Amino acid sequence: FDLLNDLAWEYRSAYPDSTIRLGQKAYELGQQLKLQIGLAEPLNFIGVAYNTKGDRLKTYEYYDQALKLSIQQNDSLQKAYSNNNLGRLFYEQGSLLRAYDYFIEALAMFENINDSSGLAYTYQSLARLYKSQGDLVKAENHYLKANKIRIALNQSPNLTSAFIQTAKFYQENNDHEKALLYFHLADSTASSIQDEINLAEIKTFLAKSYLHRGQLKEAQEICAEGLRVIVQKNN
């Protein structure tokens, strides 16, 4: 069960269809084993995969199912993740007040069970929300809080994601010096685990900052590198 969940999570960005297939297998196995806790985890992962694919209705269906099941099983960890996931979904749909309520609920739960990784996810969620509201000081503060946790945990995939999100924040606010700094940090962590999909995405973002700085040759070259991988992987 744990192995299927781990595999499902790793495939979420590059091959979301594999995440759905593995998550369903994990859920079915968990039911057969009559697990009393943790059964909501694959449902959350399947929701993440459908969100990657752009199917918002399926995303909501699985997040909502995960939340109800985690409440039923008294599973504080998955209940917190379900709240954060639903908050992100409502944020993406422009329902900021509803998203905020879910994020604050998730934050309190992660703090209560002292789950650092979950706290980092929720700080990132709140950072995006504050950014959309124009509160850039709070947004930056929450991104940096998440980075501090990710660096301490030293998990390369999550650290790569944290650096990318921080870099995009600076890029969107035309601070391309800091954006390039964090994109290069993300590039380094993604390279250490040969994460080709994230590396390709990072290269396209680097190209954007180079473009804004008038470095057209560098922008074209690095964007072409990213495109080559994206086409090759059919992502």
WOMO-V501253 format. One record per run of one state. SS is the DSSP state (helix for helix, strand for strand, loop for the rest). FROM is the first residue (numbers start at 1). LEN is the number of residues. If there is no record, write none. Layout:
ss=[SS;SS]
from=[FROM;FROM]
len=[LEN;LEN]
//
This chain:
ss=[loop;helix;loop;helix;loop;helix;loop;helix;loop;helix;loop;helix;loop;helix;loop;helix;loop;helix;loop;helix;loop;helix;loop;helix;loop]
from=[1;2;11;16;33;40;54;56;73;76;93;96;114;116;133;136;154;156;173;176;193;196;213;216;234]
len=[1;9;5;17;7;14;2;17;3;17;3;18;2;17;3;18;2;17;3;17;3;17;3;18;2]
//
